[in-house]
Amino acid sequence: LARRISRPLRTLTAAVEQFEGDAQGEPVAASGPSDISRLIEAHNAMRERIAAMLGEKDHMLGAIGHDLRTPLAALRIRVESVEDEEQRARMIETIEDMSVTLEDILSLARLGRAKQERALLDLTSLVDTAIEDFRDVGADVSLADGDKLVVDGRANLLKRAVRNLIDNGVRYGGRADVHLLEEAGQAVIVIDDRGPGIAEDKLESVFEPFARLDESRGSEGGGSGLGLALARAIARDHGGEITLENRPGGGLRARLALPLASA
């Protein structure tokens, strides 16, 4: 009897753990005693409902994104006709900030529904590629030599998380110094800046969506207020974590830790 109960429960547990929000794959075959069989059938029905709801949400987000990008693009074109250079530059900056905020909101809402498949990634190479984007615009970002570290993940999302952390360092600290290390079975990306740091009681609250700081670090930096929230959500979606800490010599340190890929 114990085996007749435990076997379908193990199968159901595995299906719940592997569920990623879509209806792909076969439903769990109902088996075992009547109570267990009904539980499995209820899980299968719930799985279908969740997949349908998430599909509708994705469709809605796509429509919202299209409807908002189109007028922003039209505004960007019209702004070019403004003769006052200073006013034109401010208007362009505002439109670009709105575009970044829109993309951050859509990315955060879609997280966990990524279409890109996971793959083994050379994390050092991925970080170097992200840094090149900053170097191309003259940002002061350095990458120390380190060992090759391989993780299992989605390249576009992890690069987005790294870019957000580096952008945070450059925006508020003037520069970002990046190095990678292996620690307790994890690949860790460390990003140090030279800014004013963050009050100890705010080191967690800055990860909340649209969080703003009153201190000098947050008053003039701009940004959507979603960069750190999105970066942490991406890290956790990959089984990792992001933490912040003030450096003893001044500045802020961001640590992005990800599980190393199995050998």
WOKA-V270308 format. One record per residue. N is the residue number from 1. RES is the residue in one letter. SS is DSSP state (hx for helix, st for strand, lp for the rest). OMEGA is omega in whole degrees, 0 to 359 (NA if undefined). NEAR is the number of other ideal C-beta (glycine too) atoms within 8 Angstrom. Layout:
N_RES_SS_OMEGA_NEAR / N_RES_SS_OMEGA_NEAR
//
This chain:
1_L_lp_181_4 / 2_A_hx_179_5 / 3_R_hx_180_6 / 4_R_hx_178_9 / 5_I_hx_188_11 / 6_S_hx_183_8 / 7_R_hx_178_10 / 8_P_hx_177_15 / 9_L_hx_176_10 / 10_R_hx_178_8 / 11_T_hx_179_11 / 12_L_hx_179_13 / 13_T_hx_179_8 / 14_A_hx_180_8 / 15_A_hx_178_10 / 16_V_hx_181_8 / 17_E_hx_183_6 / 18_Q_hx_183_6 / 19_F_lp_183_8 / 20_E_lp_174_5 / 21_G_lp_176_8 / 22_D_lp_184_8 / 23_A_lp_180_7 / 24_Q_lp_180_3 / 25_G_lp_182_4 / 26_E_lp_174_4 / 27_P_lp_180_6 / 28_V_lp_179_11 / 29_A_lp_179_7 / 30_A_lp_180_10 / 31_S_lp_179_9 / 32_G_lp_178_11 / 33_P_lp_187_7 / 34_S_hx_180_5 / 35_D_hx_179_6 / 36_I_hx_180_13 / 37_S_hx_178_12 / 38_R_hx_177_9 / 39_L_hx_180_9 / 40_I_hx_178_15 / 41_E_hx_177_9 / 42_A_hx_177_8 / 43_H_hx_181_12 / 44_N_hx_179_11 / 45_A_hx_179_8 / 46_M_hx_179_8 / 47_R_hx_179_11 / 48_E_hx_181_9 / 49_R_hx_180_8 / 50_I_hx_180_10 / 51_A_hx_179_11 / 52_A_hx_179_9 / 53_M_hx_180_8 / 54_L_hx_176_11 / 55_G_hx_177_9 / 56_E_hx_179_8 / 57_K_hx_179_9 / 58_D_hx_179_10 / 59_H_hx_180_8 / 60_M_hx_180_8 / 61_L_hx_177_11 / 62_G_hx_179_8 / 63_A_hx_178_8 / 64_I_hx_180_9 / 65_G_hx_179_10 / 66_H_hx_183_8 / 67_D_hx_180_8 / 68_L_hx_179_9 / 69_R_hx_184_10 / 70_T_hx_178_8 / 71_P_hx_178_8 / 72_L_hx_178_12 / 73_A_hx_179_8 / 74_A_hx_178_8 / 75_L_hx_181_9 / 76_R_hx_179_10 / 77_I_hx_182_7 / 78_R_hx_181_7 / 79_V_hx_181_11 / 80_E_lp_181_7 / 81_S_lp_178_5 / 82_V_lp_186_8 / 83_E_lp_181_5 / 84_D_lp_186_6 / 85_E_hx_182_6 / 86_E_hx_178_6 / 87_Q_hx_180_8 / 88_R_hx_180_12 / 89_A_hx_179_8 / 90_R_hx_180_8 / 91_M_hx_178_10 / 92_I_hx_179_10 / 93_E_hx_179_8 / 94_T_hx_180_8 / 95_I_hx_179_12 / 96_E_hx_176_8 / 97_D_hx_178_11 / 98_M_hx_179_9 / 99_S_hx_179_10 / 100_V_hx_179_10 / 101_T_hx_179_11 / 102_L_hx_181_12 / 103_E_hx_179_8 / 104_D_hx_180_12 / 105_I_hx_181_10 / 106_L_hx_179_11 / 107_S_hx_180_10 / 108_L_hx_181_12 / 109_A_hx_183_8 / 110_R_hx_185_10 / 111_L_lp_184_12 / 112_G_lp_178_7 / 113_R_lp_184_9 / 114_A_lp_181_10 / 115_K_lp_180_3 / 116_Q_lp_180_8 / 117_E_lp_175_4 / 118_R_lp_179_6 / 119_A_st_175_8 / 120_L_st_186_6 / 121_L_st_171_12 / 122_D_st_187_8 / 123_L_hx_179_14 / 124_T_hx_178_11 / 125_S_hx_179_8 / 126_L_hx_180_13 / 127_V_hx_180_13 / 128_D_hx_178_9 / 129_T_hx_178_9 / 130_A_hx_181_12 / 131_I_hx_179_12 / 132_E_hx_179_8 / 133_D_hx_179_9 / 134_F_hx_179_13 / 135_R_hx_181_9 / 136_D_lp_180_6 / 137_V_lp_174_6 / 138_G_lp_180_4 / 139_A_lp_182_9 / 140_D_lp_182_7 / 141_V_st_180_14 / 142_S_st_176_8 / 143_L_st_180_9 / 144_A_lp_177_8 / 145_D_lp_180_3 / 146_G_lp_180_8 / 147_D_lp_176_7 / 148_K_lp_180_5 / 149_L_lp_184_12 / 150_V_st_178_11 / 151_V_st_177_14 / 152_D_st_183_11 / 153_G_st_179_11 / 154_R_lp_189_11 / 155_A_hx_184_10 / 156_N_hx_181_8 / 157_L_hx_181_14 / 158_L_hx_177_16 / 159_K_hx_178_11 / 160_R_hx_179_12 / 161_A_hx_180_14 / 162_V_hx_179_13 / 163_R_hx_181_10 / 164_N_hx_180_12 / 165_L_hx_178_16 / 166_I_hx_178_15 / 167_D_hx_178_11 / 168_N_hx_180_14 / 169_G_hx_180_17 / 170_V_hx_184_15 / 171_R_hx_187_9 / 172_Y_hx_182_12 / 173_G_hx_177_12 / 174_G_lp_178_7 / 175_R_lp_179_12 / 176_A_st_176_15 / 177_D_st_188_10 / 178_V_st_169_15 / 179_H_st_182_8 / 180_L_st_178_14 / 181_L_st_175_8 / 182_E_st_185_9 / 183_E_st_176_7 / 184_A_lp_178_3 / 185_G_lp_180_6 / 186_Q_st_170_11 / 187_A_st_185_13 / 188_V_st_173_12 / 189_I_st_181_14 / 190_V_st_181_11 / 191_I_st_180_15 / 192_D_st_173_12 / 193_D_st_183_15 / 194_R_lp_181_8 / 195_G_lp_184_11 / 196_P_lp_183_8 / 197_G_lp_181_10 / 198_I_lp_177_13 / 199_A_lp_185_7 / 200_E_hx_182_6 / 201_D_hx_179_5 / 202_K_hx_185_9 / 203_L_lp_176_11 / 204_E_lp_185_5 / 205_S_hx_180_8 / 206_V_hx_178_11 / 207_F_hx_179_9 / 208_E_lp_179_7 / 209_P_lp_178_7 / 210_F_lp_178_8 / 211_A_lp_177_11 / 212_R_lp_177_6 / 213_L_lp_177_10 / 214_D_lp_182_5 / 215_E_lp_183_9 / 216_S_hx_181_6 / 217_R_hx_186_12 / 218_G_hx_189_9 / 219_S_hx_186_8 / 220_E_lp_189_4 / 221_G_lp_183_8 / 222_G_lp_181_5 / 223_G_lp_185_10 / 224_S_lp_185_10 / 225_G_lp_181_10 / 226_L_lp_187_12 / 227_G_hx_181_13 / 228_L_hx_178_13 / 229_A_hx_180_14 / 230_L_hx_180_15 / 231_A_hx_179_14 / 232_R_hx_179_11 / 233_A_hx_177_10 / 234_I_hx_180_13 / 235_A_hx_181_14 / 236_R_hx_176_9 / 237_D_hx_178_10 / 238_H_lp_179_14 / 239_G_lp_182_6 / 240_G_lp_182_11 / 241_E_st_173_8 / 242_I_st_176_15 / 243_T_st_177_7 / 244_L_st_175_11 / 245_E_st_177_8 / 246_N_st_181_11 / 247_R_lp_180_10 / 248_P_lp_181_4 / 249_G_lp_182_4 / 250_G_lp_181_7 / 251_G_lp_183_12 / 252_L_st_176_16 / 253_R_st_174_11 / 254_A_st_180_12 / 255_R_st_175_12 / 256_L_st_182_15 / 257_A_st_180_13 / 258_L_st_178_16 / 259_P_st_174_11 / 260_L_st_178_11 / 261_A_lp_179_8 / 262_S_lp_182_4 / 263_A_lp_NA_2
//
